[in-house]
Amino acid sequence: MSLFIYTLRNIAGAIVTPPLVFLLVALGTTLYLKNKRIVTMQKIILGGSVNSTIELTLSQLVLGIIGGCVGSLILTSLGVVFNESSGIAYLLILSILLMFIKPRLICFAYSGAIVGFISIIIKGMGQFYEQFWNNGFLVVDILYLGVFIGVFHIVEGILVMFDGDRGAVPVFTSKSGKILGGYALKRYWVLPISIMIALASNNPAIDYSTSLIQNPEWWPLIKTTSGLSLITSGIISILPFYTVLGYSSITFTRTKREKAISSGLYVLFYGIVLIMVAQIARFGIIGEMLVIILMPFGHEFMLRIQAEDEEKRTPKFVSDEEGLIILEISSDSKVREFNVCIEDKLVSVNGKDVNSEAEVYSILKESLYNTVLEIKNFEGKLKKVEFRHSNNTRLGVLVVPRNVNEEDVIPVDDSNFKSVLSSIMDSDNNECEKNKVDKDR
């Protein structure tokens, strides 16, 4: 039990103790700014936000802390320990740097493969040049590295299932002449984690860490020659770090909740498989190379399977002659008071058929904003929703149009949010100018 207490104590220290608390504040601020842009995008597309910036940020931080505790406790139980010169901290730094190249590269599968490959090269050179081996820099136990990455993929899978659908942005595409509605999902979680490091007795870091841990008889659960050597010959300390887990996906065939659960299960399964496959690293350099290869290629294979599954499935949000399917509803929309839900169909507005959201407002304007919506739910039951709509506001209901004019299409480049935002705002401004000219005439 003392192992778990030490682990949790160090995680708590990372949250409240300088300088790590400053890193937490910096990461939290970065997430807040990202979430602010997401909420802005929701408001522009929908006419209102689905989530608040504070809600999105707090869920990432709070669930990240819980996930960091769970992952650290699992690693502690398994007995995953690294040498102080293994460079495991570079894994965390490298993953964040790779994120700036491409967001999905933040995954440990890619940074872990790089660190592991360099480690194997150094080990190989150590056979010919002894000074490389004696230096021990960036020589990491591949088995423990694989287990480490596998455990945090399990944690990531759980986080995706619980929180991956928050902050989803509605998107559209076309296929076979039809407009498809869907969701772009992107989430990051900040995790304070504790890693067991075998330190030399003269290392100054011991003053900041927990040392002389009383090990229970059953520990460690995963035993290796190098691991047992570190445990018996060094001072085992639990040092706190921060890492960021990220998730990004898009779907046109599932609801955002269904997609988050599906993706989370895939990530969870990948983590379990990686932990099992990591055991072959016990059989020498060939086994280690196989583990290193599996990390990125296994992850890419998992993503490819998901993409193929998405391609084979029938699109979920497609409007037909029966009505316009509802893709999203803002948190402050009046229709929520009438139990209107996503996947319901907007059949008519004030008794008239509509093909797009723009037609909805034209009809409301003619009726002095007296609103009668005919809604058909997913069970096929019809109901009428009547209320007085406020002038110069939107319904807060996003429907999938039957068709779109080519000049109204705005290509979305996920890597450049500002250009997308500017395009949307320019489009809105041009529409306002057009309406103003028509009014003057």
Beta strands, then each sheet from edge to edge (+ up, - down):
strand 1: 81-83
strand 2: 169-175
strand 3: 178-199
strand 4: 235-251
strand 5: 324-329
strand 6: 345-349
strand 7: 370-376
strand 8: 382-388
strand 9: 397-399
sheet 1: 1+ 3+ 2-
sheet 2: 1+ 3+ 4-
sheet 3: 8+ 7- 6+ 5- 9+
end
